[in-house]
């Protein structure tokens, strides 16, 4: 995890508020960088219809095998649904669409 990743981990670790961290983290499951984030964040993949979601858009010219885009949440954030949308040719990543709420309700 580079300098930006370490700064992100420090920021998330010291944040007393509910956390939703989502975006192009430029790391795959094989790289292990997600394990370097603070404890207490869980992946939102349980709310996805796909068993292995990949965020690369077809316009990127690469197969959708790689997952570099992630959504992670603290326990105070409840993720109801999560999916990758259509990039519409404007990005090489598909947008992440989440429905979330705070607390147990």
ZANUDO-478361 format. One line per 5 residues: number of its first residue (from 1); their letters; for each residue x, y, z of N, C-alpha, C, O. Coordinates in nm, 4 decimals, m for minus. Each point is the difference from the previous one (the first is absolute). Example, Ala and Ser with C-alpha at 12.3 -4.5 7.8 and 13.67 -1.06 7.14 Angstrom:
<atoms>
1	as	1.3190:m0.5690:0.7800:m0.0890:0.1190:0.0000:0.0900:0.1200:0.0000:0.1036:m0.0019:0.0665 | m0.1386:0.1069:m0.1385:0.0820:0.1190:0.0060:m0.0770:0.1090:0.0730:0.0509:0.1108:0.0169 .
</atoms>
This chain:
<atoms>
1	xxxxx	0.0860:m0.1162:0.0000:m0.0860:0.1162:0.0000:0.0908:0.1228:0.0000:0.0882:0.0127:0.0850 | m0.1099:0.0763:m0.1796:0.0831:0.1183:m0.0133:m0.0346:0.1082:0.1014:m0.0778:m0.0214:0.0930 | 0.1378:0.1376:m0.1137:m0.0198:0.1126:0.0908:m0.1464:0.0392:0.0107:m0.0493:0.0234:0.1103 | m0.0207:m0.0157:m0.2218:m0.1415:0.0371:0.0025:m0.0810:m0.1048:0.0760:m0.0906:0.0348:0.0758 | 0.1219:m0.1597:m0.0951:m0.0711:m0.1068:0.0707:0.0228:0.0041:0.1499:m0.0926:m0.0220:0.0781 .
6	xxxxx	0.2159:0.0502:m0.0379:0.0298:0.0125:0.1437:m0.0719:0.1204:0.0605:m0.0499:m0.0078:0.1122 | 0.0443:0.1184:m0.1851:m0.0713:0.1185:0.0485:m0.1492:m0.0293:0.0118:m0.0642:0.0428:0.0959 | 0.0097:m0.1142:m0.1913:m0.1413:m0.0378:0.0053:m0.0263:m0.0901:0.1204:m0.0989:0.0190:0.0708 | 0.1852:m0.1159:m0.0472:m0.0163:m0.0901:0.1144:0.0055:0.0773:0.1315:m0.0776:m0.0281:0.0913 | 0.1688:0.1256:m0.0806:0.0075:0.0831:0.1216:m0.1272:0.0806:0.0187:m0.0530:0.0084:0.1107 .
11	xxxxx	0.0038:0.0508:m0.2187:m0.1205:0.0820:0.0077:m0.1207:m0.0831:0.0416:m0.0758:0.0403:0.0882 | 0.0580:m0.1546:m0.1504:m0.1127:m0.0874:0.0342:0.0139:m0.0508:0.1433:m0.0987:m0.0064:0.0733 | 0.2191:m0.0292:m0.0335:0.0230:m0.0521:0.1343:m0.0271:0.1002:0.1102:m0.0378:m0.0383:0.1107 | 0.0565:0.1652:m0.1391:m0.0199:0.1027:0.1028:m0.1368:0.0681:m0.0096:m0.0292:0.0902:0.0785 | m0.0537:m0.1317:m0.1722:m0.1300:0.0630:m0.0208:m0.1036:m0.0605:0.0954:m0.0258:m0.1202:m0.0065 .
16	xxxxx	m0.0336:0.2002:0.0943:m0.0979:m0.0533:0.0950:m0.1409:m0.0149:m0.0594:m0.0903:m0.0498:0.0672 | 0.0714:0.0919:m0.1903:m0.1321:0.0000:m0.0636:m0.0199:m0.1259:m0.0842:0.0963:m0.0710:m0.0290 | m0.2204:0.0431:m0.0104:m0.0234:m0.1110:m0.0933:0.0813:0.0225:m0.1277:0.0132:0.1127:m0.0477 | 0.0402:m0.2209:m0.0059:0.0882:0.0097:m0.1165:m0.0555:m0.0828:m0.1150:m0.0362:m0.1163:0.0179 | 0.0300:0.1769:m0.1356:m0.0236:m0.0702:m0.1253:0.1154:0.0385:m0.0908:0.0126:0.1159:m0.0397 .
21	xxxxx	0.0701:m0.2111:0.0074:0.1165:0.0207:m0.0848:m0.0259:m0.0729:m0.1308:m0.0097:m0.1227:m0.0023 | m0.0014:0.1974:m0.1058:m0.0293:m0.0616:m0.1295:0.0776:0.0717:m0.1090:0.0165:0.1219:0.0031 | 0.0305:m0.1992:m0.0988:0.0681:0.0595:m0.1131:0.0998:m0.0945:m0.0632:0.0074:m0.1182:0.0338 | 0.0689:0.1732:m0.1261:0.1059:m0.0737:m0.0679:0.1207:0.0005:0.0931:0.0741:0.0982:0.0054 | m0.0543:m0.2066:0.0673:0.1106:m0.0087:0.0949:0.1269:m0.0558:m0.0636:0.1025:m0.0133:0.0668 .
26	xxxxx	m0.1093:m0.0195:m0.1963:0.1163:m0.0506:m0.0736:0.0677:m0.1158:0.0709:0.1227:m0.0062:0.0076 | m0.2028:m0.0848:0.0441:0.0540:m0.1208:0.0612:m0.0927:m0.1165:m0.0313:m0.1222:0.0148:m0.0016 | 0.1807:m0.1285:m0.0227:m0.0780:m0.1212:m0.0257:m0.0001:m0.0861:0.1265:0.0778:0.0253:0.0920 | m0.1637:m0.1260:m0.0869:0.0004:m0.0880:0.1171:0.1359:m0.0658:0.0243:0.0371:m0.0251:0.1146 | 0.0367:m0.0026:m0.2213:0.1288:m0.0686:0.0133:0.1088:0.0881:0.0607:0.0992:m0.0517:0.0515 .
31	xxxxx	m0.1159:0.1830:m0.0564:0.1052:0.0902:0.0469:0.0036:0.0142:0.1521:0.1044:0.0345:0.0553 | m0.2142:m0.0597:0.0126:m0.0029:0.0047:0.1455:m0.0101:0.1383:0.0610:0.0044:0.0127:0.1223 | m0.0177:0.0909:m0.2024:m0.0044:0.1356:0.0535:m0.1222:0.0260:0.0874:0.0075:0.0790:0.0942 | m0.1178:m0.1429:m0.1232:m0.1208:0.0233:0.0797:0.0187:m0.0449:0.1443:m0.0630:0.0543:0.0907 | 0.1493:m0.1530:m0.0691:0.0280:m0.0452:0.1371:0.0749:0.1052:0.0808:0.0046:m0.0081:0.1227 .
36	xxxxx	0.0532:0.1054:m0.1892:0.0748:0.1059:0.0680:m0.0894:0.1143:0.0471:0.0450:0.0894:0.0718 | m0.1713:m0.0925:m0.1123:m0.0943:0.1007:0.0485:m0.0388:m0.0340:0.1434:0.0144:m0.1150:0.0416 | m0.0630:0.2120:0.0343:m0.0327:m0.0258:0.1402:m0.1057:m0.1086:0.0184:m0.0875:m0.0189:m0.0845 | 0.0976:m0.0521:0.1970:m0.1029:m0.0970:0.0349:m0.1334:0.0726:0.0138:m0.0038:0.1193:0.0299 | m0.1021:m0.1900:m0.0512:m0.1319:0.0597:0.0161:m0.0659:0.0365:m0.1316:m0.1199:0.0278:m0.0030 .
41	xxxxx	0.1958:m0.0273:m0.1063:m0.0605:0.0219:m0.1307:m0.0306:m0.1357:m0.0607:0.0826:m0.0912:0.0048 | m0.1998:0.0784:m0.0610:m0.0352:m0.1252:m0.0665:m0.0407:0.0310:m0.1437:m0.0566:0.1052:m0.0295 | 0.0867:m0.1985:m0.0573:m0.0372:0.0169:m0.1392:m0.1500:m0.0012:m0.0174:m0.0714:m0.0671:0.0746 | 0.0236:0.1406:m0.1723:m0.1433:0.0078:m0.0269:m0.0460:m0.1074:m0.0980:m0.1161:m0.0017:m0.0409 | 0.2067:m0.0874:0.0037:m0.0318:m0.1027:m0.0991:m0.1161:m0.0896:0.0363:m0.0636:m0.0570:m0.0886 .
46	xxxxx	0.0340:0.0430:0.2175:m0.1138:m0.0837:0.0409:m0.1323:0.0520:m0.0558:m0.0973:m0.0750:m0.0082 | 0.0927:0.2026:m0.0301:m0.1231:0.0608:m0.0510:m0.0058:0.0001:m0.1523:m0.0890:0.0611:m0.0590 | 0.1846:m0.1302:m0.0051:0.0054:m0.0047:m0.1465:m0.0635:m0.1274:m0.0538:0.0044:m0.1044:0.0650 | m0.0629:0.1132:m0.1822:m0.0541:m0.1207:m0.0627:0.1076:m0.0890:m0.0616:m0.0252:m0.1181:m0.0238 | 0.1442:0.1716:m0.0027:0.1075:m0.0737:m0.0655:0.0946:m0.0610:0.1030:0.0294:0.0622:0.1020 .
51	xxxxx	0.0179:m0.1831:m0.1284:0.0970:m0.0630:0.0887:0.1394:0.0597:m0.0154:0.0754:0.0074:0.0970 | m0.0412:0.0348:m0.2171:0.1290:0.0652:m0.0215:m0.0205:0.1240:m0.0864:0.0116:m0.0058:m0.1224 | m0.0417:0.1162:0.1865:m0.0230:0.1233:m0.0755:0.1307:0.0609:m0.0477:0.0977:0.0053:0.0747 | m0.0959:0.0396:m0.1961:0.1179:0.0672:m0.0535:m0.0424:0.1349:m0.0552:m0.1037:0.0110:m0.0656 | 0.1823:0.0903:0.0914:m0.0389:0.1352:m0.0342:0.0511:0.0533:m0.1319:m0.0372:0.1105:m0.0393 .
56	xxxxx	0.1220:m0.1856:m0.0309:0.0494:0.0499:m0.1284:m0.1147:0.0094:m0.0987:m0.0803:m0.0926:m0.0119 | 0.0726:0.2025:m0.0578:m0.1009:0.0175:m0.1048:0.0508:m0.0631:m0.1288:0.1206:m0.0134:m0.0205 | m0.2128:m0.0247:m0.0649:0.0388:m0.0582:m0.1290:0.0881:0.0962:m0.0798:0.0867:m0.0435:m0.0757 | m0.1088:0.1741:0.0925:0.0775:0.0976:m0.0758:0.1467:0.0007:0.0389:0.0823:0.0559:m0.0725 | m0.0476:m0.1163:0.1847:0.1397:m0.0042:0.0429:0.0827:m0.0911:m0.0896:0.1228:0.0090:m0.0017 .
61	xxxxx	m0.1896:m0.0967:m0.0728:0.0707:m0.0901:m0.0887:0.0559:m0.1229:0.0694:0.0685:m0.0805:m0.0631 | m0.0960:0.0648:0.1902:0.0470:m0.1139:0.0779:m0.1189:m0.0848:0.0404:m0.1107:0.0519:0.0149 | 0.1315:m0.1804:0.0028:m0.1095:m0.0831:0.0522:m0.0397:0.0469:0.1396:0.0812:0.0607:0.0698 | m0.2022:m0.0874:m0.0289:m0.0489:0.0410:0.1314:0.0458:m0.0964:0.1092:m0.0779:m0.0336:0.0892 | 0.2007:m0.0103:m0.0951:0.0496:m0.0947:0.0992:0.0534:0.0699:0.1238:m0.0007:m0.0577:0.1087 .
66	xxxxx	0.0462:0.1795:m0.1235:0.0684:0.0683:0.1086:m0.0966:0.0808:0.0842:m0.0879:0.0686:m0.0521 | 0.1053:m0.0776:0.1818:m0.0789:0.0837:0.0899:0.0940:0.0982:0.0687:0.0838:m0.0381:0.0817 | m0.0997:0.1652:m0.1168:0.0798:0.1068:0.0590:m0.0876:0.0989:0.0762:0.0509:0.0839:0.0742 | m0.1812:m0.0934:m0.0924:m0.0965:0.0920:0.0588:m0.0684:m0.0684:0.1181:m0.0466:m0.1134:m0.0110 | 0.0413:0.1835:0.1230:m0.0480:m0.0605:0.1230:m0.0947:0.0922:0.0743:0.0033:0.1217:m0.0178 .
71	xxxxx	m0.0872:m0.1802:0.1006:m0.0818:0.0741:0.0962:0.0132:m0.0737:0.1330:m0.0260:m0.1201:0.0088 | 0.0663:0.1930:0.0933:0.0165:m0.0548:0.1346:m0.0716:0.0922:0.0971:m0.0050:0.1213:m0.0204 | m0.0497:m0.1787:0.1249:m0.0783:0.0798:0.0938:0.0296:m0.0409:0.1436:0.0329:m0.1152:0.0283 | m0.0455:0.2123:0.0615:0.0102:m0.0297:0.1428:m0.1326:m0.0615:0.0456:m0.0979:0.0003:m0.0747 | 0.0950:m0.0524:0.1958:m0.1189:m0.0700:0.0486:m0.1216:0.0907:0.0130:m0.1128:m0.0492:0.0021 .
76	xxxxx	0.1329:0.1807:0.0068:m0.1126:0.0933:0.0110:m0.0695:0.0252:m0.1335:m0.1069:0.0609:m0.0043 | 0.1678:m0.1079:m0.1048:m0.0572:0.0187:m0.1333:m0.0569:m0.1326:m0.0475:0.0720:m0.0992:m0.0118 | m0.1999:0.0986:m0.0148:m0.0664:m0.1211:m0.0492:m0.0126:0.0099:m0.1519:m0.0587:0.0951:m0.0517 | 0.1136:m0.1931:m0.0191:m0.0044:m0.0018:m0.1462:m0.1137:m0.0911:m0.0432:0.0036:m0.1207:0.0240 | m0.1047:0.1790:m0.0877:m0.1189:m0.0745:m0.0427:0.0176:m0.0600:m0.1392:m0.0445:m0.1118:m0.0261 .
81	xxxxx	0.1090:0.1857:m0.0622:0.0266:m0.0518:m0.1343:0.1258:0.0657:m0.0550:0.0367:0.1113:0.0376 | 0.0272:m0.1834:m0.1269:0.1273:0.0451:m0.0576:0.0133:m0.0658:m0.1352:m0.0151:m0.1214:m0.0132 | 0.0436:0.2021:m0.0874:0.0218:m0.0545:m0.1335:0.0867:0.0950:m0.0806:0.0163:0.1170:0.0347 | 0.0383:m0.1694:m0.1421:0.0719:0.0823:m0.0954:m0.0960:0.0367:m0.1118:m0.0683:m0.0866:m0.0547 | 0.0629:0.2150:0.0207:m0.0862:0.0474:m0.1076:0.0733:0.0023:m0.1327:0.1062:m0.0604:m0.0149 .
86	xxxxx	m0.1632:0.1300:m0.0799:0.0548:0.0126:m0.1351:0.0810:0.1293:m0.0087:m0.0503:0.1073:0.0333 | 0.1738:m0.1174:m0.0774:0.0869:0.1176:m0.0106:m0.0389:0.0911:m0.1156:0.0425:0.1154:m0.0045 | m0.1214:m0.1650:m0.0874:m0.0457:0.0826:m0.1116:0.1116:0.0561:m0.0857:m0.0180:0.1022:m0.0661 | 0.1329:m0.1674:0.0665:0.1114:0.0434:m0.0834:0.0766:0.1200:0.0530:0.0907:0.0483:m0.0677 | m0.1240:0.0019:0.1872:0.0691:0.1180:0.0514:0.1145:m0.0333:0.0952:0.0739:0.0893:0.0415 .
91	xxxxx	m0.0586:m0.2163:m0.0067:0.1068:m0.0404:0.0908:0.0395:m0.1438:m0.0296:m0.0755:m0.0753:m0.0615 | 0.1962:0.0381:0.1066:0.0410:m0.1397:m0.0135:m0.0422:m0.0811:0.1227:0.0314:m0.1186:0.0101 | m0.1019:0.1820:0.0819:m0.0566:m0.0680:0.1166:m0.1508:0.0180:m0.0002:m0.0513:0.1049:m0.0392 | m0.0187:m0.2075:0.0830:m0.1450:0.0084:0.0125:m0.0335:0.0681:0.1332:0.0697:m0.0225:0.0989 | m0.1740:0.1045:m0.0943:m0.0343:0.0677:0.1257:m0.0533:m0.0990:0.1039:m0.0686:m0.0968:m0.0328 .
96	xxxxx	0.1018:0.1239:0.1568:m0.0511:m0.0797:0.1103:m0.1297:0.0645:0.0482:m0.0048:0.1204:0.0250 | m0.0987:m0.2003:m0.0125:m0.1293:0.0500:0.0447:m0.0359:m0.0728:0.1287:m0.0123:m0.1225:0.0016 | m0.0045:0.1985:0.1066:m0.0304:m0.0581:0.1304:m0.1234:0.0656:0.0591:m0.0239:0.1192:m0.0196 | m0.0540:m0.1975:0.0918:m0.1088:0.0512:0.0813:0.0395:m0.0290:0.1441:0.0144:m0.1161:0.0384 | 0.0032:0.2206:0.0412:0.0486:m0.0149:0.1369:m0.0891:0.0764:0.0971:m0.0730:0.0915:m0.0384 .
101	xxxxx	0.0808:m0.1312:0.1650:m0.0645:0.0743:0.1079:0.0905:m0.0071:0.1219:0.0915:m0.0821:0.0062 | m0.1180:0.1686:0.0901:0.0772:0.0010:0.1225:m0.0760:m0.0728:0.1096:m0.1225:0.0092:0.0087 | 0.1950:m0.0808:0.0740:m0.0619:m0.0672:0.1140:m0.0587:m0.1341:m0.0353:0.0302:m0.0576:m0.1044 | m0.1150:0.0086:0.1934:m0.0581:m0.1338:m0.0148:m0.1246:m0.0023:m0.0857:m0.0438:m0.1080:m0.0396 | m0.0150:0.2218:0.0093:m0.1273:0.0037:m0.0725:0.0183:0.0097:m0.1418:m0.0977:0.0041:m0.0747 .
</atoms>
